[in-house]
Amino acid sequence: MKSVLLLISIACSVVAGLLPVLNQRIIGGNLATTGKFPYVVSIIENDRHFCGGFIYSNRWIVTTASCVAGKLPSALRIAAGSLGWNQEPDVQSVPVYNVYVFDGYNSTFQLNDIALLKLTKDIVFDSIESNANFVKYSEVNTDDLRAAVIGWGATNEEGNVTTELRYGEVYITESTQCGHYSEPEFKLFSMICASPDTIDPPIAAGSPCQYDEGSPLVQVIGTQHIAVGVMSKAKSCSLDSVSVYTRLSNFYSWLQTTAGQQPVPV
């Protein structure tokens, strides 16, 4: 699934890349380049990537509740600042201090599927290299519904995780029905529906797959990347499927109350 987004492996104007490959999950999509998506992180348990997330601030990560609910914080860490979640010594590996799942999370239908991770120490933002930095979040820009998803998810139906960051271009559909998802599995006010942009396909049309959950859905407005959702669920990885994202604008109050205000851009 993937002109900013995840699938495994996002971004309107920065996309370039491979033609869709039908047996892959970011099915289709393309490889990310250094510094393009400095806000994307890998969430790791037992030395294995299992979900994505994005940097809210130097001490906080946004992901989905379905990724981390019930997990021990001490068993988790995040990897930031590198195209490869396991690429030492470039990657910043930071242990998780605590997990905050939204109180209204419903695991049956994955409603209100959002969580925050508080880290044990700050991620170091490098304004020169821009390999690690936070991303602002906001409402969907309905003037241009293209977006991208970015992550280290599976690249095939067998679920083999990639070690290289990928992105895929998708198209947001602002309707009450999302493919096979309808009430109560899909609620427009708190979720975003997207599908690979295959009608007028960009170079990096793609679709998210396993382990892309928690990855950001991003739109590019001018030169600024804006996170509008986090990948929650999909029934398939194929280029004719839809994916569902938690709508970040619905959680302004909770994010700010729990993690504080985001940093002011320099």
C-alpha positions as CSV (number, residue, x, y, z in Angstrom):
1,M,0.0,0.0,0.0
2,K,1.9,3.9,-0.5
3,S,2.7,12.1,-2.1
4,V,3.8,11.1,1.6
5,L,2.4,7.2,3.4
6,L,3.3,2.9,4.9
7,L,3.0,0.0,3.5
8,I,5.9,-1.3,3.8
9,S,7.1,-1.1,2.2
10,I,4.8,7.8,1.4
11,A,4.7,11.5,-0.3
12,C,3.2,13.3,-3.1
13,S,5.9,15.2,-4.8
14,V,8.9,13.2,-3.6
15,V,8.0,9.9,-5.0
16,A,10.1,8.1,-7.5
17,G,10.6,4.5,-8.1
18,L,9.7,1.0,-8.9
19,L,6.7,-0.2,-10.9
20,P,4.1,-2.2,-8.8
21,V,5.1,-5.8,-8.2
22,L,1.9,-7.9,-7.7
23,N,3.4,-10.5,-5.4
24,Q,4.8,-7.9,-3.0
25,R,3.2,-6.1,-0.1
26,I,4.6,-2.6,0.0
27,I,3.2,-4.1,-2.8
28,G,4.6,-1.9,-5.4
29,G,6.0,1.3,-4.0
30,N,9.7,2.2,-3.8
31,L,12.7,2.4,-1.6
32,A,13.0,5.5,0.5
33,T,16.1,7.7,0.3
34,T,18.2,9.2,3.2
35,G,16.5,12.1,4.9
36,K,13.2,11.8,3.1
37,F,11.2,10.5,6.0
38,P,13.2,11.3,9.2
39,Y,10.1,10.9,11.4
40,V,9.4,7.2,10.7
41,V,10.6,4.7,13.3
42,S,10.6,1.0,13.6
43,I,9.2,-0.6,16.8
44,I,11.2,-3.7,17.8
45,E,10.6,-6.6,20.1
46,N,13.1,-9.4,20.6
47,D,15.4,-7.9,18.0
48,R,12.7,-8.0,15.3
49,H,10.7,-5.2,13.7
50,F,6.9,-5.7,14.2
51,C,5.3,-2.3,13.8
52,G,5.9,1.2,12.6
53,G,5.4,4.6,14.2
54,F,6.4,8.3,13.9
55,I,8.2,10.8,16.0
56,Y,5.9,13.1,17.8
57,S,8.7,14.8,19.8
58,N,12.1,13.8,20.9
59,R,10.7,11.6,23.7
60,W,7.4,10.4,22.3
61,I,6.3,8.1,19.4
62,V,2.8,7.7,17.9
63,T,1.7,4.2,16.8
64,T,-1.5,2.1,16.9
65,A,-2.9,0.5,20.0
66,S,-3.3,-2.8,18.1
67,C,0.5,-2.8,17.9
68,V,1.4,-2.4,21.5
69,A,-1.6,-3.1,23.7
70,G,-0.6,-5.6,26.4
71,K,3.1,-5.5,25.6
72,L,5.7,-4.9,28.3
73,P,7.4,-1.6,27.8
74,S,10.7,-3.1,28.9
75,A,10.6,-5.5,26.0
76,L,10.3,-2.8,23.4
77,R,12.6,-0.3,21.7
78,I,12.5,1.9,18.7
79,A,14.9,2.5,15.9
80,A,15.2,6.0,14.4
81,G,17.5,7.9,12.1
82,S,18.3,5.3,9.5
83,L,16.9,3.7,6.4
84,G,17.4,0.3,8.0
85,W,15.9,-0.6,11.4
86,N,18.9,-2.9,12.1
87,Q,21.7,-0.8,10.5
88,E,24.2,-0.2,13.3
89,P,25.8,2.2,14.1
90,D,23.7,4.7,12.2
91,V,20.4,3.9,13.8
92,Q,19.4,5.5,17.1
93,S,18.1,2.6,19.3
94,V,16.1,3.9,22.3
95,P,14.3,1.7,24.9
96,V,10.6,2.3,25.6
97,Y,9.8,3.6,29.1
98,N,6.0,3.3,29.0
99,V,3.1,2.5,26.7
100,Y,-0.1,4.7,26.7
101,V,-3.1,3.1,24.9
102,F,-6.1,5.4,24.2
103,D,-8.8,4.6,26.8
104,G,-11.5,4.2,24.2
105,Y,-9.6,1.6,22.1
106,N,-11.8,-1.3,21.0
107,S,-9.8,-4.3,20.0
108,T,-12.7,-6.2,18.4
109,F,-13.2,-3.6,15.6
110,Q,-10.0,-1.7,16.1
111,L,-11.8,1.5,16.9
112,N,-9.8,4.5,18.3
113,D,-6.6,2.5,17.4
114,I,-3.9,4.8,18.7
115,A,-1.2,4.7,21.3
116,L,1.8,6.6,22.5
117,L,5.3,5.3,23.5
118,K,7.3,7.3,26.0
119,L,11.0,6.7,25.6
120,T,13.7,6.3,28.2
121,K,15.8,9.1,26.7
122,D,15.6,11.7,23.9
123,I,16.0,11.0,20.2
124,V,18.7,13.3,18.9
125,F,17.4,15.6,16.2
126,D,20.1,16.5,13.7
127,S,19.2,19.7,11.8
128,I,22.1,19.2,9.4
129,E,21.6,15.6,8.3
130,S,17.8,15.5,9.0
131,N,17.9,11.8,9.6
132,A,15.8,12.0,12.7
133,N,13.1,14.6,13.3
134,F,9.5,15.0,14.3
135,V,6.5,15.4,11.9
136,K,3.5,17.7,12.4
137,Y,0.1,16.2,12.3
138,S,-3.2,17.7,11.1
139,E,-6.5,17.2,9.2
140,V,-6.7,15.6,5.8
141,N,-6.1,18.1,3.0
142,T,-9.2,17.5,0.8
143,D,-7.8,19.7,-2.0
144,D,-5.3,16.9,-2.8
145,L,-6.2,13.4,-1.6
146,R,-2.9,11.8,-2.6
147,A,-0.8,10.5,0.3
148,A,1.9,8.0,1.1
149,V,2.5,5.3,3.7
150,I,6.1,4.5,4.8
151,G,7.5,1.5,6.7
152,W,9.4,-1.7,7.0
153,G,6.5,-4.0,6.6
154,A,6.4,-7.3,4.7
155,T,7.2,-7.3,1.0
156,N,5.3,-10.5,0.2
157,E,2.2,-12.4,1.4
158,E,4.5,-14.8,3.4
159,G,5.2,-11.9,5.7
160,N,9.0,-11.5,5.2
161,V,10.0,-8.3,6.8
162,T,12.3,-5.9,4.8
163,T,15.3,-4.2,6.4
164,E,15.0,-1.3,4.0
165,L,12.6,1.6,4.5
166,R,9.9,1.7,1.7
167,Y,7.0,3.9,0.8
168,G,3.9,3.6,-1.4
169,E,1.5,6.2,-2.9
170,V,-2.2,5.9,-2.0
171,Y,-5.4,7.9,-2.6
172,I,-7.6,8.9,0.3
173,T,-11.4,8.3,-0.1
174,E,-13.6,10.4,2.1
175,S,-16.7,8.2,2.1
176,T,-18.6,6.3,4.8
177,Q,-17.8,2.9,3.1
178,C,-14.2,1.7,2.8
179,G,-14.1,-1.3,0.5
180,H,-15.5,-4.2,2.5
181,Y,-15.3,-2.2,5.7
182,S,-18.5,-0.6,6.9
183,E,-20.0,0.2,10.3
184,P,-18.9,-0.7,12.9
185,E,-15.5,-1.6,11.5
186,F,-15.1,1.7,9.7
187,K,-16.1,5.1,11.1
188,L,-15.3,8.1,8.9
189,F,-15.0,10.6,11.7
190,S,-12.2,8.6,13.4
191,M,-10.7,6.7,10.4
192,I,-9.3,7.3,7.0
193,C,-9.8,5.0,4.0
194,A,-7.1,4.8,1.3
195,S,-6.3,2.6,-1.7
196,P,-3.3,2.4,-4.0
197,D,-3.5,5.1,-6.6
198,T,-4.0,2.9,-9.7
199,I,-6.5,5.0,-11.6
200,D,-3.9,7.6,-12.5
201,P,-1.0,5.6,-11.1
202,P,2.1,7.4,-9.9
203,I,5.5,5.7,-10.2
204,A,5.4,4.4,-6.6
205,A,1.8,3.3,-6.2
206,G,1.7,0.8,-3.4
207,S,-0.2,-1.0,-0.6
208,P,0.8,-1.6,3.0
209,C,1.3,-5.1,4.4
210,Q,1.9,-7.0,7.7
211,Y,4.2,-5.1,10.1
212,D,3.3,-1.7,8.4
213,E,0.7,-1.2,11.2
214,G,1.5,2.0,13.1
215,S,3.2,3.6,10.2
216,P,2.3,7.1,9.2
217,L,0.0,8.2,6.4
218,V,1.5,11.4,5.1
219,Q,0.4,14.2,2.8
220,V,2.8,16.7,1.2
221,I,1.5,20.3,1.3
222,G,4.0,22.5,-0.5
223,T,7.3,21.2,0.9
224,Q,5.9,20.2,4.3
225,H,5.1,16.7,5.3
226,I,1.9,16.4,7.3
227,A,0.9,13.1,9.1
228,V,-2.8,12.6,8.9
229,G,-3.2,9.0,10.0
230,V,-1.5,5.8,11.3
231,M,-2.0,2.5,9.5
232,S,-4.5,0.4,11.5
233,K,-5.7,-2.6,9.3
234,A,-6.2,-4.1,5.9
235,K,-7.7,-7.3,4.7
236,S,-5.1,-7.8,1.9
237,C,-1.8,-6.4,0.7
238,S,-2.8,-6.4,-3.0
239,L,-2.9,-3.3,-5.2
240,D,-6.7,-3.6,-5.5
241,S,-7.3,-3.6,-1.8
242,V,-8.1,-0.8,0.7
243,S,-6.3,0.1,4.0
244,V,-7.7,1.8,7.1
245,Y,-5.9,4.5,9.1
246,T,-6.6,6.1,12.5
247,R,-7.5,9.7,11.8
248,L,-5.0,11.8,13.9
249,S,-7.0,15.0,13.9
250,N,-9.7,13.2,16.0
251,F,-7.1,12.7,18.8
252,Y,-5.6,16.3,19.2
253,S,-6.7,16.6,22.8
254,W,-5.5,13.2,23.9
255,L,-2.1,13.5,22.2
256,Q,-1.4,17.0,23.7
257,T,-2.7,16.0,27.1
258,T,-0.6,12.9,27.2
259,A,2.6,13.9,25.4
260,G,2.4,17.7,25.5
261,Q,2.8,20.2,22.7
262,Q,5.0,19.3,19.7
263,P,8.3,21.2,19.3
264,V,8.2,24.4,17.5
265,P,9.9,24.0,14.0
266,V,13.3,25.7,13.9
